[in-house]
Amino acid sequence: MSHRLLSEAFGTFWIVFAGTGAVIVSSATGAFPHLGVAIVFGLVVFVMISALGDVSGAHFNPAVTIGFYLAKRFPGRGVAPYVLSQCAGALLASLVLHLLFPFNETLGATNPAGTFLQSWILELILTLGLMFVILSVSTGASEKGITAGLAIGGLIGLEALFAGPISGASMNPARSLGPALVSGHLENILLYLSAPVVGAALAVLMCVCTRDKDCCSSRAMENFS
């Protein structure tokens, strides 16, 4: 378990460090547009899944861990340690970015461009799509292999590309929590903590309705027990 928790913390660290780091560098230098930020998020997820999928399952996202649990693919006793490790990795990444870029005000924190409800619904739908793809390409509670990395990283890049300017396209409570805590911008954090979890739960329901009856069952958890 210690190896899995370190893997989750390290992978989440890199996703937040590279992804929000791209946001910070882009705003500071104008070196690349929003397209570049979306590509960075997609690529870092792909790379971390490829590198660590066989260690921890490469969740790197509390909503994904909770989704796997609801799908009966992940043991309940592992949810809290995984989520805490992911949040710790995200917080550490934001602290490092704060040291590197002390004058950046938001550190890549996610904030809605429109209304709270608009972004909440958008984050829910984005996470629903993400979790459904993850359940479809993963084995048990493990995202691993080139196919899973490409599908998941590609979808994250796509969703960040079109939805990022509106809601931030977080889809990940840890990714939003780290920058929000370190920058002190917590005014919209409830949006990014709740919507992805609800979206992941709805994805499990969609998986049950569209795929084989064993897609979300205790049998799928055997390789992770």
C-alpha positions in Angstrom: 0.0 0.0 0.0 2.9 2.4 0.8 4.1 2.1 -2.8 0.6 2.8 -4.2 0.1 5.8 -2.0 3.5 7.3 -3.0 2.6 6.6 -6.6 -0.7 8.4 -6.3 1.0 11.4 -4.6 3.8 11.6 -7.1 1.5 11.3 -10.1 -0.9 13.9 -8.8 2.1 16.1 -8.0 3.2 16.0 -11.6 -0.3 16.6 -13.1 -0.7 19.7 -10.9 2.9 20.9 -11.3 2.9 20.6 -15.1 -0.7 21.5 -15.7 -1.1 24.5 -13.5 2.6 25.4 -14.1 1.6 25.7 -17.8 -1.2 28.1 -16.8 1.2 30.2 -14.7 3.9 30.3 -17.4 1.4 31.1 -20.1 -0.1 34.0 -18.1 3.4 35.3 -17.2 5.1 35.1 -20.6 2.4 34.6 -23.2 4.7 31.8 -24.5 1.8 29.6 -25.6 -2.0 29.9 -25.9 -4.8 28.0 -24.2 -4.3 25.2 -26.7 -0.8 24.6 -25.2 -2.2 24.4 -21.7 -4.8 21.8 -22.8 -2.1 19.8 -24.5 0.1 19.9 -21.4 -2.7 18.6 -19.2 -3.5 15.7 -21.6 0.2 14.8 -22.1 1.1 14.7 -18.4 -1.9 12.5 -17.6 -0.9 10.1 -20.5 2.7 10.0 -19.3 1.8 9.4 -15.6 -0.7 6.6 -16.5 2.0 4.9 -18.6 4.6 5.2 -15.8 2.6 4.4 -12.7 -0.5 2.6 -13.9 0.9 -0.8 -12.9 1.8 0.5 -9.4 -1.3 2.2 -8.0 -3.8 2.0 -10.9 -3.0 5.7 -11.7 -6.1 7.3 -10.3 -4.5 10.7 -9.5 -8.0 12.1 -8.8 -10.3 11.7 -5.8 -13.4 11.6 -8.0 -11.9 8.7 -10.0 -11.0 6.8 -6.8 -14.6 7.3 -5.5 -15.9 6.3 -8.9 -14.0 3.1 -8.8 -15.3 2.4 -5.3 -18.9 3.0 -6.3 -18.3 0.7 -9.3 -17.2 -2.0 -6.8 -13.8 -2.1 -8.3 -11.9 -0.6 -5.4 -12.0 -1.5 -1.7 -13.5 1.0 0.7 -10.5 0.9 3.0 -8.3 2.3 0.3 -10.5 5.4 -0.6 -9.4 7.8 2.2 -5.6 6.9 1.9 -5.7 7.4 -1.8 -7.6 10.7 -1.6 -5.3 12.0 1.0 -2.2 11.1 -1.0 -3.6 12.7 -4.1 -4.4 15.9 -2.2 -1.0 15.9 -0.6 0.7 15.6 -4.0 -1.4 18.5 -5.4 -0.7 20.7 -2.4 3.0 20.0 -2.6 3.0 20.9 -6.3 1.2 24.2 -5.6 3.7 25.0 -2.8 6.6 24.4 -5.1 5.0 26.6 -7.8 4.4 29.3 -5.2 8.1 29.3 -4.4 9.0 29.5 -8.1 6.4 32.1 -9.0 5.7 34.0 -5.8 4.0 36.9 -7.5 1.4 34.8 -9.3 -1.9 35.5 -7.6 -3.9 32.4 -8.4 -1.3 29.6 -9.1 -3.6 28.2 -11.8 -6.6 27.9 -9.6 -9.9 27.0 -11.3 -12.6 29.6 -11.3 -15.9 29.9 -13.2 -16.0 32.5 -16.0 -19.8 32.6 -15.8 -22.3 31.5 -13.1 -21.6 29.0 -10.4 -24.4 26.7 -11.7 -23.2 26.9 -15.3 -19.7 25.7 -14.3 -21.0 23.1 -11.8 -23.1 21.5 -14.5 -20.2 21.6 -17.0 -17.8 20.1 -14.5 -20.3 17.3 -13.8 -20.7 16.5 -17.5 -17.0 16.6 -18.1 -16.2 14.3 -15.2 -19.1 11.9 -16.2 -17.5 11.5 -19.7 -14.0 11.1 -18.2 -15.1 8.5 -15.6 -17.1 6.6 -18.2 -14.0 6.4 -20.5 -11.8 5.4 -17.5 -14.2 2.6 -16.5 -14.3 1.4 -20.2 -10.6 1.2 -20.8 -9.3 0.2 -17.3 -8.9 -3.3 -15.8 -10.5 -3.4 -12.4 -9.4 -0.3 -10.7 -6.2 0.1 -12.7 -5.6 2.5 -15.6 -2.6 1.1 -17.4 -1.1 0.6 -20.8 -0.8 2.7 -23.9 -4.5 2.4 -24.9 -5.8 3.6 -21.5 -3.3 6.5 -21.4 -4.1 7.7 -24.8 -7.9 7.5 -24.3 -7.8 9.2 -20.9 -5.1 11.8 -21.7 -6.7 12.5 -25.0 -10.1 13.1 -23.5 -8.7 15.4 -20.8 -6.9 17.4 -23.4 -10.0 17.7 -25.5 -12.2 18.7 -22.5 -9.7 21.2 -21.3 -9.5 22.7 -24.8 -13.2 23.5 -25.2 -14.3 23.9 -21.6 -11.2 25.3 -19.9 -12.1 29.0 -20.6 -15.5 28.5 -19.0 -15.1 26.3 -15.9 -11.4 25.6 -15.8 -12.1 21.9 -16.8 -10.8 20.6 -13.5 -12.6 17.3 -13.3 -10.4 16.7 -10.3 -11.0 17.9 -6.7 -7.3 17.6 -5.8 -6.2 19.6 -8.9 -8.4 22.5 -7.8 -7.8 22.2 -4.0 -4.0 22.5 -4.2 -3.8 25.9 -5.9 -6.9 27.2 -4.0 -5.4 26.4 -0.6 -1.9 27.8 -1.4 -3.2 31.0 -3.2 -6.0 31.5 -0.7 -8.7 31.7 -3.4 -11.2 29.3 -1.9 -14.4 31.2 -2.9 -15.4 28.6 -5.6 -13.8 25.4 -4.1 -17.2 23.8 -3.3 -18.0 23.7 -7.0 -14.8 21.8 -7.8 -15.1 19.4 -4.9 -18.7 18.4 -5.5 -19.4 18.4 -9.2 -16.6 15.9 -10.2 -17.7 13.5 -7.5 -21.4 13.6 -8.7 -20.2 13.3 -12.3 -18.1 10.2 -11.4 -21.1 8.6 -9.6 -23.3 9.2 -12.6 -20.7 7.6 -14.9 -20.9 4.4 -12.9 -24.6 4.3 -13.4 -24.1 4.9 -17.2 -21.5 2.1 -17.2 -24.0 -0.3 -15.6 -26.7 0.7 -18.1 -24.5 0.3 -21.2 -21.9 -2.4 -20.6 -21.7 -6.0 -19.4 -23.4 -6.6 -16.0 -20.0 -7.5 -14.5 -18.4 -4.2 -15.4 -19.2 -2.8 -11.9 -19.1 -5.8 -9.6 -17.0 -7.2 -6.8 -15.4 -9.6 -9.3 -13.8 -6.6 -10.9 -12.0 -5.8 -7.7 -10.2 -9.1 -7.3 -6.9 -7.9 -8.8 -6.8 -4.9 -6.4 -7.7 -6.6 -3.1 
